[in-house]
Amino acid sequence: MVDVAREAGVALRTVSRVVNGDATVGPAFASRVQQAIDRLGYQPDERARQLRSGRTGTIGAAVRHIADAHPVLRAVDEEAREAGLTVVAMSTEDDEVREREAVMSMCRRRMDGIIIEPIADGHQYLQPEIDSGLAVVAFDRPATGVEVDTVLSDNRGGIRQAFEHLAAHGHRRIGYIGDDERIYTGRERAIAFRDCLNAAGVGVEGMVHPGPIETARIGAALETLRGGPDPATAIVTGNFSTTVAVIRALGSGYGGTALVGFDDFGLADLLRPALTVVAQGDTEIGRTAIELFRSRLAEPDRPVRTVTVSTTLVARGSGEIRP
């Protein structure tokens, strides 16, 4: 910076103000400094800037499966880049120990905050970090044992949309296969489906199958739903992974079974029939998470907020198959 100041014929403080985006620097001075920067190939030292400001400009993101397509993480990354922030993501693989290791690794690197897709039963270990100024935003499910800003999907409303869509197309025997109920979203969606069955006056026994996303378990659930004297004519799946497993098991044309999946995904419209889905507002969830994060940095003592994002039923054909 001393070299740039000498080259531009300005004070060192002026260079600092230009580098840090101070809009009060006059255009003529700013232009001279920028020309000197370009000539000398100067690059600001981010580590020094971080020491001065106490901010790193980075966000940790702990998500379930980083190897899979993750539309919310993509939205978080895009929104963060617009705000001049960098996202560093790690995968937890639905493992509580791995989640804690990932989160604490981010804390040790003194990131400005963490956006987390929680999996553990308790997140009290984050309280000392939060007390020290770490901004934390949970998405898809709430963190437990700590009060942090949270962005959720309308899980119960989405399940009602799927159930009502199938019922409107003449289905009375509608089954559900979903995620493990130890996971917040899996629990919320299974509860909502049971409520739908009860409201419709249909027995719950044998119609609701939550559990781990395993081929054998899902295959057994399908056999139960499609067997017996009064089989299910329609199925709601609780998330993307379950939907894919069910489609593989049912085969081409879904075996005449109507199907609505929770979560939209690429190529869903190219299946035959095209897949009807309950789409989460992934972009809205990502945008809201970054908004809450930036608000927390600006006002550390403001009240904690929880925002619920609506779902949308996208009818494409598979849910319109009649019994």
GIWO-V513230 format. One record per helix or strand. SS is the DSSP state (~ for helix, > for strand). FROM is the first residue (numbers start at 1). TO is the last residue. If there is no record, write none. Layout:
ss->SS from->FROM to->TO
ss->SS from->FROM to->TO
This chain:
ss->~ from->2 to->8
ss->~ from->12 to->19
ss->~ from->27 to->40
ss->~ from->46 to->53
ss->> from->58 to->63
ss->~ from->71 to->82
ss->> from->86 to->91
ss->~ from->96 to->108
ss->> from->113 to->116
ss->~ from->124 to->131
ss->> from->135 to->139
ss->> from->149 to->153
ss->~ from->155 to->168
ss->> from->174 to->178
ss->~ from->184 to->199
ss->> from->208 to->210
ss->~ from->215 to->226
ss->> from->234 to->237
ss->~ from->240 to->250
ss->~ from->252 to->256
ss->> from->258 to->262
ss->~ from->268 to->270
ss->> from->276 to->279
ss->~ from->282 to->298
ss->> from->306 to->309
ss->> from->312 to->314
ss->~ from->318 to->320
